[in-house]
Amino acid sequence: QGKRLPKRRILENRFVDFSEALRTLKILAMVLKILNDISHFN
């Protein structure tokens, strides 16, 4: 049974991966900013 994913399905999966990565990057950036602010307070 050669089930091939439709092109659109693959693109949707890639887009989901991309948005997940973006969210992770945003969280990392926020964490870095918070750490930076904390180190300036000391």
C-alpha positions as MATLAB code, in Angstrom:
seq = 'QGKRLPKRRILENRFVDFSEALRTLKILAMVLKILNDISHFN';
ca = [
       0.000    0.000    0.000;
       1.962    3.022   -1.273;
       0.227    5.822    0.577;
       1.751    9.067   -0.609;
       1.074   12.258    1.300;
      -0.449   15.003   -0.798;
       1.830   17.981   -1.382;
      -0.441   20.312    0.555;
      -0.325   18.035    3.578;
       3.469   18.097    3.577;
       3.468   21.883    3.296;
       1.052   22.155    6.219;
       3.307   19.932    8.326;
       6.331   22.057    7.434;
       4.418   25.201    8.363;
       3.483   23.710   11.738;
       7.128   22.812   12.392;
       8.118   26.356   11.413;
       5.631   28.020   13.759;
       6.677   25.686   16.574;
      10.307   26.701   16.027;
       9.322   30.377   15.995;
       7.473   29.969   19.286;
      10.508   28.261   20.827;
      12.771   31.075   19.622;
      10.435   33.696   21.092;
      10.455   31.910   24.451;
      14.259   31.672   24.384;
      14.527   35.375   23.538;
      12.256   36.269   26.463;
      14.279   34.099   28.831;
      17.536   35.691   27.663;
      16.067   39.172   28.081;
      14.912   38.348   31.617;
      18.316   36.908   32.514;
      19.968   40.019   31.078;
      17.726   42.310   33.143;
      18.400   40.289   36.300;
      22.168   40.445   35.806;
      21.983   44.227   35.395;
      20.161   44.571   38.724;
      23.006   42.942   40.657;
];
